[in-house]
Amino acid sequence: MEASVQTFIAMALYVAMVIVIGAYYAKRAGESSSNFLIGGRSLGPWVTAMAAEASDMSGWLLMGLPGVAYWYGLSDAAWTAIGLGIGTYLNWLFVAKRLRVYSHLAGDAITIPDFLSNRFKEEKKIILTIAALFILVFFSVYAASCFVTVGKLFSTLFNVKYVYMMIAGAIFVVLYTFIGGFLAESASDFMQGVVMVFALTLVVIFGVNHAGGLAAVVANAKSIPGFFQFFGIAQPQVVDGVQQIGTGGQALFGEAASYGFLTIISTLSWGLGYFGMPHILLKFMAIKKSSEITLSRRIATVWVIISLTAAVAIGITGRILYPARLLTQSAAESIFIIMSTNFFVPFLAGIVMAGILAATISSSDSYLLIAASAISKNIYQGILKRDATDRQVLLASRITLLIVALVAVIIALDENSVIFTVVSFAWAGFGATFGPIILFSLFWKRVTRAGAIAGMIAGGGMVFVWKLLIRPLGGAFNIYELLPAFLLSCIVIVITSYLTKEESKAIQDEFELAKTTEF
C-alpha cells in the first residue's frame, strides 16, 4: 500500500471518530439554542480545560509557531510562548470563576455580547450590536487562518492543489459544526487536545534524536547568528521573500539583529489577548460548577506549557535537520509536516498529521459557532426580531454559520498566507476589543455603559489604525498592535466612566452579588 494511502486512511479514521461525536450530540444540539450555543452549561472540568485550550491554540500551534521558530530562531517564538503561558494561567485564575457566576446572574447570558449587554441592563442594545459586529469581523479572519492550515496540510501531504484542499476542509468543518453544535465541538476538542499534545511531544522526541541529541541541536542552533538567543534574532538573507542558498548548500543568514526590551514587551503582550477571546471565555461560562474551575486551571496550564515548549522546539530542531528545505516564511510553517512524514511510518504519520487537523477543527468550529451566535442570538433575536422563537434563532445560527464560513474561505484563497500573521491580527482584535471591558466589567463597580461602548470602539479601532498606519513607520512604532490598542481601551474606559453618571443601584448590587455567589 502506498505511503500516502496509509496516511490518508489514518486521518480518515480520525475524521470518522469526529463525525461520530457530532452525530451523537446532534439531537441534544437541536433541542434548544442554549444547547446548540453553550451546551446547557454542562461541561466537566477536564472537557472545559482541554476544549478551551485546543480551540484556543488551533493550527497555528503546530504550524504557525514552529514556522516562526524555524525562520527567526528562538527569541520571537519563545517570548510569544511565554506571554501566552502567563496569559493562560492568569485568565483561568482571575476571569474564569467570576465570569461563570456573573454571566449566570446577568440574565443567564449564553454569549459574550449577551453578558456585556446584560451586565449594564441595556434597553437600547448598543453594546450588544458593537460586540456582535466585532466578533463577526475578527472570527471571519480567524476561521480563514484555520482553512489556510487545512489547505497547506493536505496540499503538502498529497500534492493536491491548495485551493481544492482548503475548500474541502472548510466544507467538512461547516457540516460538522452545523450538526453537532457546542457539545459536539467541546467533546471533540477534548479528544483533539489529547491528539495535539501527543503529536507535538512525539515529533520533538524523534526530531532531537535524529539531530544527534539535545546537545547537538543546541550547538548547531548557536552556530547560526542570533538563532539561539533570547535577546537577538536571526536574519535570513532573502531576495523577493526567498532565502538564499550558499555554495555549500546551506541557507544564508545575515548578522543577528537585536531583540530589545520594547520588542520583548510587545511580544509578551500576546498574553493580554486571553482576556478577550470569546471562544475561551465561553468555555468558562459553560462549565457545570464554578468550584471545578481550579482543577480545570491546573489541567489547562500544564497542557499549554507542554504544547508551547514542544512547538518552539520543533521549529528549532527542524532548522537543524532541514536547513535549506523551506525557503520562504510561508513554507517554513510546514516544518511539522516535513518532520512527521520523514520520521514515522505512514500510518503513524497520519495519526500525527491528525494533530494538525484536530487543532484546525477544534478552533474553526468554535469560531464559526460563536460568530453565528453573535448574529442570531444578539442581532437577530436581541434587536431585529425580539419575539423570535428558539427554532428561528437556531435556524438563523446555522444560516449565519454558512455565511461566515464563505467569507473565511474567500479570505483563505491566498495560499501564500502566513498563518501566524493572520492569527496575530485577529488575536489582537479580540484582545483589545473585549479584554479590557471584560476585566473592568468583572472587577470594577464604577465602570459605566458609556465607558464600555467607548472602550470597545477605541480598542477594536486602534488595532486597525496601528496595524495599517502606525506600525509600518517602524522603529519604536514597530510593536504588536495588541499592546497599544489594549492600553488605549483601558484608558478610554476609565476616563469615560468617570465622566459619566454611575450605574443604577440594581447594577451595582448585582456586581456585589457576583463576588460572593457560586453556581
C-alpha positions in Angstrom: 0.0 0.0 0.0 1.4 3.4 -0.9 2.6 5.7 1.9 0.1 8.4 1.0 -2.8 6.0 1.1 -1.8 4.7 4.6 -1.5 8.3 5.8 -4.9 9.1 4.3 -6.5 6.1 6.0 -5.2 7.0 9.4 -6.5 10.6 9.0 -9.8 9.3 7.7 -10.3 7.1 10.7 -9.7 10.1 12.9 -12.2 12.2 10.9 -14.7 9.4 11.3 -14.4 9.5 15.0 -15.1 13.2 15.0 -18.2 12.7 12.8 -19.5 10.0 15.3 -19.1 12.5 18.1 -21.0 15.1 16.1 -23.8 12.7 15.3 -24.1 11.6 19.0 -24.7 15.2 20.1 -26.8 16.2 17.1 -30.2 15.5 18.9 -29.3 17.5 22.0 -27.9 20.3 20.0 -31.1 20.6 18.1 -33.3 20.8 21.3 -32.6 24.4 22.0 -30.4 27.4 21.1 -28.9 27.2 24.6 -27.8 23.6 24.0 -26.5 24.5 20.5 -24.6 27.6 21.6 -23.3 26.8 25.1 -24.2 23.2 25.8 -26.6 24.0 28.6 -23.7 24.8 31.0 -23.0 21.2 31.5 -19.2 20.8 30.8 -17.0 18.9 33.3 -13.6 20.2 34.4 -11.5 18.1 32.1 -13.5 18.8 29.0 -13.7 22.5 29.9 -9.9 22.8 30.2 -9.0 20.7 27.1 -11.7 22.3 25.0 -10.7 25.8 25.9 -7.0 25.2 25.1 -7.5 23.1 22.0 -9.9 25.7 20.5 -7.5 28.4 21.5 -4.3 27.1 20.0 -5.6 26.0 16.6 -3.4 25.0 13.7 -1.0 27.9 14.4 0.4 25.9 17.4 1.5 23.0 15.1 2.3 25.1 12.0 2.5 28.8 12.8 4.6 28.8 15.9 7.1 26.2 14.7 7.3 28.2 11.5 8.4 31.3 13.4 11.0 29.4 15.3 12.3 27.8 12.1 12.5 31.1 10.3 13.7 33.5 13.0 15.0 31.3 15.8 14.3 31.1 19.5 13.6 34.7 20.6 10.4 35.6 18.8 8.8 32.2 19.2 9.9 31.8 22.9 8.8 35.2 24.1 5.4 34.7 22.4 5.0 31.3 24.1 6.0 32.8 27.5 3.4 35.6 27.1 0.7 33.0 26.1 1.6 30.8 29.0 1.3 33.6 31.6 -1.9 34.9 29.9 -3.5 31.4 30.1 -2.8 31.0 33.8 -4.0 34.5 34.8 -7.1 34.2 32.7 -8.1 31.0 34.4 -7.1 32.4 37.8 -8.9 35.7 37.7 -11.6 35.6 35.0 -13.0 32.1 34.8 -14.9 31.8 38.1 -16.2 35.3 38.2 -17.4 35.2 34.6 -19.1 31.8 35.2 -21.1 33.3 38.1 -21.7 36.7 36.7 -22.9 35.5 33.3 -25.5 33.4 35.1 -26.6 36.2 37.3 -26.8 38.7 34.4 -29.8 37.3 32.8 -28.3 33.8 32.3 -26.2 35.1 29.4 -25.0 32.5 26.9 -22.8 34.7 24.7 -20.2 37.3 25.4 -22.3 40.2 23.8 -25.2 38.9 25.9 -23.2 39.1 29.1 -21.8 42.6 28.4 -25.3 43.9 27.5 -27.0 42.3 30.5 -24.2 43.5 32.8 -25.3 47.1 32.1 -29.0 46.2 31.7 -29.2 47.8 28.3 -32.5 48.8 26.8 -31.1 50.1 23.6 -28.7 47.3 22.6 -25.7 49.3 21.6 -23.1 47.2 23.4 -24.8 44.1 22.0 -24.6 45.3 18.5 -21.0 46.6 18.7 -19.7 43.3 20.3 -21.6 41.1 17.8 -20.2 43.0 14.8 -16.6 42.9 16.1 -17.0 39.2 16.7 -18.2 38.7 13.2 -15.3 40.6 11.6 -12.5 39.0 13.6 -13.8 35.5 13.7 -14.1 35.5 9.9 -10.4 36.3 9.8 -9.7 33.6 12.5 -11.7 31.0 10.6 -9.7 31.9 7.5 -6.5 31.1 9.3 -7.8 27.6 10.0 -8.8 27.0 6.5 -5.3 28.1 5.3 -3.9 25.4 7.7 -6.1 22.7 6.2 -5.1 23.7 2.7 -1.4 23.7 3.4 -1.6 20.4 5.3 -3.4 18.4 2.6 -1.6 20.1 -0.4 1.8 19.3 1.2 0.8 15.7 2.1 -1.0 14.6 -1.0 0.4 17.0 -3.6 -3.1 18.3 -4.4 -3.8 21.9 -5.3 -4.1 24.1 -2.2 -7.4 25.7 -3.1 -9.2 22.4 -3.6 -8.0 21.1 -0.2 -8.8 24.3 1.6 -12.4 24.3 0.3 -12.8 20.6 1.1 -11.6 21.2 4.7 -13.9 24.2 5.1 -16.9 22.1 3.9 -16.2 19.4 6.4 -15.8 21.8 9.3 -19.1 23.6 8.4 -21.1 20.4 8.2 -19.7 19.1 11.5 -20.4 22.3 13.4 -23.8 22.6 11.7 -24.9 19.3 13.0 -23.4 19.0 16.5 -23.2 22.5 17.9 -21.3 23.4 21.1 -21.5 20.0 22.9 -20.0 18.2 19.9 -17.4 20.9 19.5 -16.4 20.7 23.2 -16.3 16.8 23.3 -14.3 16.6 20.2 -12.0 19.4 21.4 -11.1 17.2 24.4 -10.1 14.4 22.1 -8.3 16.8 19.8 -6.4 18.3 22.8 -5.0 14.9 23.6 -4.0 14.2 20.0 -2.3 17.6 19.7 -0.1 17.2 22.8 0.7 13.6 21.8 1.7 14.7 18.2 3.9 17.6 19.4 5.7 15.5 22.1 6.3 12.6 19.7 7.7 14.8 16.9 10.1 16.7 19.4 11.5 13.4 20.8 12.1 11.9 17.4 13.4 15.2 16.0 16.0 15.7 18.7 17.1 12.0 18.4 17.5 12.4 14.6 19.5 15.5 15.1 22.0 13.8 17.4 20.7 14.7 20.8 19.8 17.9 22.6 23.4 19.0 22.9 23.9 18.7 19.1 20.7 20.7 18.5 21.8 23.5 20.8 25.3 23.6 19.4 24.1 23.7 15.8 21.5 26.3 16.6 24.1 28.6 18.2 26.2 28.4 15.0 23.5 30.5 13.2 23.9 34.2 14.1 21.1 35.2 16.5 19.2 31.9 16.1 19.5 30.6 19.6 19.3 33.8 21.7 16.7 35.3 23.9 17.9 38.9 23.1 18.8 38.5 19.5 17.0 37.3 16.3 18.2 35.6 13.2 18.0 37.4 9.8 17.5 35.1 6.9 19.1 36.6 3.7 16.1 36.8 1.3 15.5 38.0 -2.2 11.9 38.6 -3.1 10.9 36.7 0.1 13.1 33.6 -0.7 16.0 32.7 1.5 19.2 32.4 -0.5 21.5 29.3 -0.6 25.3 29.4 -0.3 27.8 27.5 -2.3 27.8 24.7 0.3 24.1 24.2 0.1 23.4 26.0 3.4 20.7 28.6 3.9 22.3 32.0 4.3 21.8 34.3 7.3 22.9 37.9 7.8 24.2 39.3 11.1 21.9 38.9 14.1 19.6 41.7 14.9 18.9 42.8 18.5 15.8 41.8 20.3 15.4 44.7 22.7 13.2 45.4 25.8 10.5 47.1 23.8 10.2 44.2 21.4 10.1 41.7 24.3 7.2 43.7 26.0 5.5 43.8 22.7 5.8 40.0 22.1 4.8 39.2 25.7 1.6 41.2 25.2 0.2 38.2 23.3 -0.8 37.1 26.8 -3.2 40.1 27.1 -5.3 38.6 24.3 -6.6 35.9 26.5 -8.9 38.2 28.5 -10.9 39.0 25.4 -11.1 35.7 23.5 -14.8 34.8 23.1 -14.1 31.1 22.4 -12.2 30.7 25.6 -14.5 32.9 27.7 -17.5 30.9 26.5 -15.9 27.7 27.9 -15.6 29.4 31.3 -19.4 30.2 31.1 -20.2 26.7 30.1 -18.6 24.7 33.0 -21.1 22.9 35.2 -19.9 24.1 38.6 -17.7 27.1 39.3 -16.0 25.1 42.1 -14.5 22.8 39.4 -12.5 25.7 37.8 -9.5 25.2 40.0 -8.9 21.7 38.6 -9.6 23.0 35.0 -6.9 25.7 35.5 -4.3 23.2 36.5 -5.0 20.9 33.6 -5.1 23.8 31.1 -1.8 25.3 32.4 0.1 22.0 32.2 -1.2 21.4 28.7 -0.2 24.8 27.5 3.3 24.7 28.9 4.0 21.3 27.3 2.5 22.2 24.0 4.1 25.6 23.6 7.5 24.3 24.6 7.3 21.4 22.1 6.1 23.7 19.3 9.1 26.0 19.7 11.5 23.1 20.0 10.1 21.6 16.7 10.9 24.8 14.8 14.5 25.0 16.2 15.2 21.3 15.6 13.6 21.4 12.2 16.0 24.1 11.1 19.0 21.9 12.2 17.6 18.9 10.4 16.5 20.6 7.2 18.4 23.9 7.0 17.7 24.6 3.3 14.4 22.8 2.8 11.9 25.6 3.4 13.0 28.9 1.9 10.0 31.2 2.5 8.3 32.2 5.7 5.1 30.7 4.5 6.8 27.4 3.6 8.5 27.3 7.0 5.1 26.6 8.6 5.2 23.2 7.0 8.2 22.0 9.1 6.0 20.0 11.5 4.6 18.1 8.4 8.0 17.5 6.9 9.4 16.1 10.2 6.4 13.9 10.8 6.3 12.3 7.4 10.1 11.7 7.4 10.3 10.2 10.9 7.3 7.9 11.1 5.8 5.0 9.2 2.9 6.3 7.0 0.1 5.2 9.2 1.6 6.7 12.4 2.4 9.9 10.4 -1.3 10.0 9.5 -2.2 9.9 13.2 0.3 12.7 13.9 -1.0 14.7 11.0 -4.4 14.3 12.5 -3.0 16.5 15.3 -3.0 19.4 12.8 -6.4 18.5 11.6 -7.5 18.2 15.2 -6.2 21.7 16.0 -7.9 23.2 13.0 -11.3 21.5 13.5 -11.3 22.4 17.2 -10.7 26.0 16.5 -12.7 26.7 13.4 -15.8 25.1 14.7 -15.6 27.3 17.8 -15.0 30.4 15.7 -17.9 29.7 13.4 -20.3 28.8 16.2 -19.6 32.0 18.2 -19.8 34.2 15.1 -23.1 32.5 14.3 -24.4 33.1 17.9 -23.3 36.8 17.7 -25.7 37.4 14.8 -28.5 35.0 15.5 -28.9 35.4 19.3 -27.6 39.0 19.7 -28.6 40.8 16.5 -31.5 38.8 15.1 -33.3 37.9 18.4 -31.8 40.7 20.5 -32.6 43.6 18.1 -34.4 42.7 14.9 -37.0 40.2 16.0 -37.3 40.1 19.7 -40.2 37.7 19.6 -38.2 35.1 17.6 -38.8 31.5 18.6 -36.0 29.3 19.7 -36.3 27.4 16.5 -36.0 30.6 14.5 -32.8 31.5 16.4 -31.4 28.0 15.8 -32.1 28.4 12.0 -30.5 31.9 12.0 -27.4 30.5 13.7 -26.9 27.9 11.0 -27.5 30.4 8.2 -25.0 32.8 9.7 -22.5 30.0 10.1 -22.6 29.3 6.4 -22.2 32.9 5.5 -19.2 33.4 7.9 -17.6 30.3 6.5 -18.0 31.6 2.9 -16.3 34.9 3.8 -13.5 32.9 5.6 -13.0 30.8 2.5 -12.6 33.9 0.3 -10.0 35.3 2.7 -8.1 32.0 2.7 -7.8 31.7 -1.1 -4.3 33.1 -1.0 -2.1 30.1 -0.5 0.9 32.3 0.4 -0.8 33.5 3.6 1.3 33.2 6.7 -0.9 31.5 9.4 1.0 33.2 12.3 0.4 36.7 10.7 -3.3 36.1 10.1 -3.9 34.8 13.6 -1.9 37.6 15.3 -4.2 40.2 13.8 -7.4 38.5 14.8 -5.9 37.8 18.3 -5.1 41.5 18.7 -8.6 42.4 17.6 -10.3 40.3 20.2 -7.9 41.1 22.9 -8.2 44.8 22.5 -11.9 44.9 21.9 -13.1 42.6 24.7 -10.2 42.1 27.1 -10.3 45.4 28.9 -14.1 45.7 29.2 -14.4 42.1 30.4 -11.8 42.8 33.1 -13.4 46.1 34.1 -16.9 44.6 34.0 -15.9 41.8 36.3 -13.7 43.7 38.8 -14.6 47.5 38.7 -18.0 48.5 40.0 -17.7 52.1 38.8 -17.4 51.2 35.1 -20.3 52.6 33.1 -22.2 51.6 29.9 -20.7 54.6 28.1 -17.2 53.6 29.2 -17.9 50.1 27.9 -19.0 51.4 24.5 -16.2 53.9 24.1 -13.5 51.3 25.3 -14.7 48.6 22.8 -14.7 51.0 19.9 -11.3 52.5 20.8 -9.6 49.1 21.3 -11.0 47.5 18.2 -10.5 50.6 16.1 -6.9 51.1 17.2 -6.0 47.6 16.1 -6.7 48.6 12.5 -5.1 52.0 12.9 -1.9 50.7 14.5 -1.5 47.7 12.2 -2.2 49.6 8.9 -0.9 53.1 9.5 1.4 53.4 12.6 3.3 50.1 12.7 4.7 50.4 9.1 6.5 53.6 10.3 9.0 51.2 12.1 11.4 52.0 14.9 9.6 52.5 18.2 6.3 52.1 16.5 7.0 48.6 15.3 5.3 46.9 18.2 2.4 44.4 18.2 -0.8 46.3 17.8 -2.5 44.5 20.7 -0.4 46.3 23.3 -1.2 50.0 22.3 -4.8 49.1 21.5 -5.3 47.3 24.8 -3.8 50.2 26.8 -5.9 52.8 24.9 -9.1 50.8 25.6 -8.3 50.7 29.3 -7.6 54.5 29.4 -10.8 55.3 27.5 -12.9 53.1 29.7 -11.6 54.7 32.9 -11.9 58.3 31.7 -15.3 57.9 30.1 -16.7 56.1 33.2 -15.5 58.9 35.5 -17.1 61.5 33.2 -20.4 59.8 33.1 -23.0 59.0 35.7 -22.7 56.0 37.9 -24.8 53.0 37.0 -28.0 52.2 38.9 -28.1 50.6 42.4 -29.5 47.4 40.8 -26.5 47.0 38.6 -24.1 47.7 41.5 -25.9 45.3 43.8 -25.6 42.6 41.1 -21.9 43.3 40.9 -21.5 42.8 44.6 -23.6 39.6 44.5 -21.3 38.1 41.8 -18.3 38.5 44.1 -19.8 36.1 46.7 -22.1 33.7 44.8 -21.2 30.3 43.4 -23.0 28.0 41.0 
